[in-house]
């Protein structure tokens, strides 16, 4: 046995502890653990960061609630009343405004017009912008000037664009005079007064206004593609068309999907150009859902009915945005994520 503190042999009595019995608890067990100064400093730093983030987010969140969420719920509330905007909200009609809108041939025609514009944008406008982006991505003298000229229409305000084109397309205006100078006077037309042509005329103006924006998007996407990949395809004997189809176009996919999303959402909410140029006419031939809502709600003082139409437009855009993000943009989000810490 080891010697004791006094130099004598200390007898140690070993007690047998039955197997399976619980260990004796520590005297300090159950007491709160005091944080060290370093631990308290870390916790305080975390809370200060959270408070700073909340302080900077508070103005944006307040504005979002005030100017987005409140109008949405307020419009949904007004939509169940027959309200002229002045009298008290006493004439509750439930879902009658929604039933009337969905049964109105003019509203259904405005929905068809919007989808015609969407289809033409996807088939004509976006491929045209993509082709110009591919051409302007090459190196040649004056390409910066061309990029600027093609992008300038997008910078103009919608109202200014509508007024200018309305003057150009009026009978005897610059559009008809230009056709006469080119020897194509037989093609002169009442561009904004013919019910069979006005919607396609509006699409021409919409394309002139917005193709530059999509062209810039595609240019940004093209410049992110490594040049080495195209050079490797050319070394392997691929033609320019095959290189574009099998290398450039797949790598440009995320940009194209974003462009398609913005084009469709913009078409669903189209208002300014149509209202200033035609007011939805003639005979509602160029009506869009937003123009229909403004005309029925504000022009005819049926604010409850107009609110119901606005809610329908909002639901259509909301459902499309959710579905597009869920089934189309999801692959891009997945591709952007990386497995962190995987070895």
Helices and strands as residue ranges (DSSP letters): H 37-64, I 65-69, H 70-78, H 96-103, H 105-120, I 121-125, H 126-136, H 143-155, H 158-168, H 174-181, G 185-187, H 198-223, H 227-235, H 240-243, I 244-248, H 249-251, H 253-268, H 272-277, H 289-294, I 295-299, H 303-327, H 330-336
